[in-house]
Amino acid sequence: GLGLSYKKDENFGEWYSEVVVNGEMIEYYDISGCYILRPWAMSIWDIMQTFFDAEIKKMKIRNCYFPLFVSPGVLQKEKDHIEGFAPEVAWVTKSGESDLEVPIAIRPTSETVMYPYFSKWIRGHRDLPLRLNQWCNVVRWEFSNPTPFIRSREFLWQEGHTAFATKEEADTEVLDILELYRHIYEEFLAVPVIKGKKSEHEKFAGGLYTTTVEAFIPNTGRGIQGATSHCLGQNFAKMFEINFENDKGEKAMVWQNSWAYTTRTIGVMIMVHGDDKGLVLPPKIASVQVIVIPVPYKDANTQGIFDACAATVKTLNESGIRAEVDSRDNYSPGWKYSHWEMKGVPLRIEIGPKDFANNQVRAVRRDNSAKIDIPMANLVEQVNDLLNNIQKSLFEVAKQKRDACIQVVNTWEEFAEALSQKKMILAPWCDDEEVEKDVKARTKGEMGAAKSLCSPFDQPELPEGTLCFASGKPARKWTYWGRSY
Ligand SMILES: O=C1CCCN[C@@H]1CCCn1cnc2ccccc2c1=O
């Protein structure tokens, strides 16, 4: 029957697997680590894409599309960045019955696909900045536990790849894009994130520095990288000879960035807001924001009720609210309530004989089950207010829950205790890579080791003489630590 078999706070992993299926977002596929994205999930991706695509177009970033396939030569070109990733690269070795002369890689990311052509296209400073983006899929044949949206062998993303004449321009764009990622998480998905910089150990090895928006899943006590915006420096320019003649006539290498967010965003939203009745969708990303359900009673004015539902949907749609009516006569109102709660529709409107007689509707919020009677005359205004309130409330509740999981520590003992309590830990750190590796080694266990998540741009006061929680050396920066996905 309807309803979930697992509770979020008791069996989080099973709850999540069930809620993505019962909410009709995901269908499991017969190849491990691959999932079918059903329309209920794809519509969320579309809404985010519409926002992000419009924003990067304002920045004069152009969409393009490069091939899925990578020739082995260029992939090996960047040894130190590829070395750690090589096991994840999927290869085409045959066509039909015959073996390919040379195996061809499937893109796990597109630096090595794009940059030989960046080298060809960029000659003089007038060819800069070159700013391209592509919406595509990538394949990474991961072996750690696959999780719908969070970790899959194929996922959708956008990847931006830009080249500038100066480092200053690159540095500026890195943060402009990171702000768009914060906007996606906090304003659309109602998920609080922390903007910061990855450590030398955790950054993209092929780049100069990595900035990130870090989310946190209270139920598992794990941090999760929400999206990344890297400054690549001139590393790839050196490797792929992406030079230009600058305005002084000298030969110079370009400064590059690359940045991405992925369908992982949807999984984070589900994990943060979902409950034991199913998905809870923030209105901004809900393809159906209001579901209208007729509640006929015997033959008391059934046609009138159905007409009122149709009129309600029409009025809401005309005001830009995404509303639908569920008028199927083969399901009861009660069944429909559970069904649309499972799918996380933010607001339900019921119209029964009494509502109809009083020329009002009964609205029910998905996030807190509050019931509000709305006169038909105030419909649009009050529904808009409710949707805005639901959006804001989902963020506030999630932020309060996330903040309750943050623990500031100064000593190793406090760190270990907070880790055992599934906290996200803010600690003063000496910023020494060896110390970070040591923290990983000292926290190894079946729950996974702790790692640095980011050093927040918003640094708290670091009093003179503060010592590193792990090494006792002089602390250089406050850093978030925790177990992570
Ligand atoms: O994050 C981004 C943003 C978008 C463009 N790419 C960068 C860096 C990707 C890092 N990465 C991640 N997994 C990989 C897996 C196999 C081969 C190479 C890689 C690899 O380079």
PDBQT file of the ligand as one rigid body, heavy atoms in Angstrom, charges set to zero:
ROOT
HETATM    1  O1  LIG A 501      35.207  19.582 -11.190  1.00  0.00    +0.000 OA
HETATM    2  C1  LIG A 501      35.390  20.169 -12.239  1.00  0.00    +0.000 C 
HETATM    3  C2  LIG A 501      34.481  21.197 -12.773  1.00  0.00    +0.000 C 
HETATM    4  C3  LIG A 501      34.129  20.940 -14.196  1.00  0.00    +0.000 C 
HETATM    5  C4  LIG A 501      35.295  20.501 -15.052  1.00  0.00    +0.000 C 
HETATM    6  N1  LIG A 501      36.194  19.548 -14.387  1.00  0.00    +0.000 N 
HETATM    7  C5  LIG A 501      36.611  19.950 -13.083  1.00  0.00    +0.000 C 
HETATM    8  C6  LIG A 501      37.607  18.970 -12.432  1.00  0.00    +0.000 C 
HETATM    9  C7  LIG A 501      37.248  17.527 -12.608  1.00  0.00    +0.000 C 
HETATM   10  C8  LIG A 501      38.189  16.666 -11.753  1.00  0.00    +0.000 C 
HETATM   11  N2  LIG A 501      38.075  15.252 -12.167  1.00  0.00    +0.000 N 
HETATM   12  C9  LIG A 501      37.164  14.463 -11.544  1.00  0.00    +0.000 A 
HETATM   13  N3  LIG A 501      37.000  13.184 -11.855  1.00  0.00    +0.000 NA
HETATM   14  C10 LIG A 501      37.746  12.610 -12.856  1.00  0.00    +0.000 A 
HETATM   15  C11 LIG A 501      37.573  11.245 -13.193  1.00  0.00    +0.000 A 
HETATM   16  C12 LIG A 501      38.324  10.669 -14.207  1.00  0.00    +0.000 A 
HETATM   17  C13 LIG A 501      39.268  11.438 -14.915  1.00  0.00    +0.000 A 
HETATM   18  C14 LIG A 501      39.463  12.785 -14.606  1.00  0.00    +0.000 A 
HETATM   19  C15 LIG A 501      38.700  13.374 -13.558  1.00  0.00    +0.000 A 
HETATM   20  C16 LIG A 501      38.861  14.772 -13.183  1.00  0.00    +0.000 A 
HETATM   21  O2  LIG A 501      39.650  15.523 -13.748  1.00  0.00    +0.000 OA
ENDROOT
TORSDOF 0
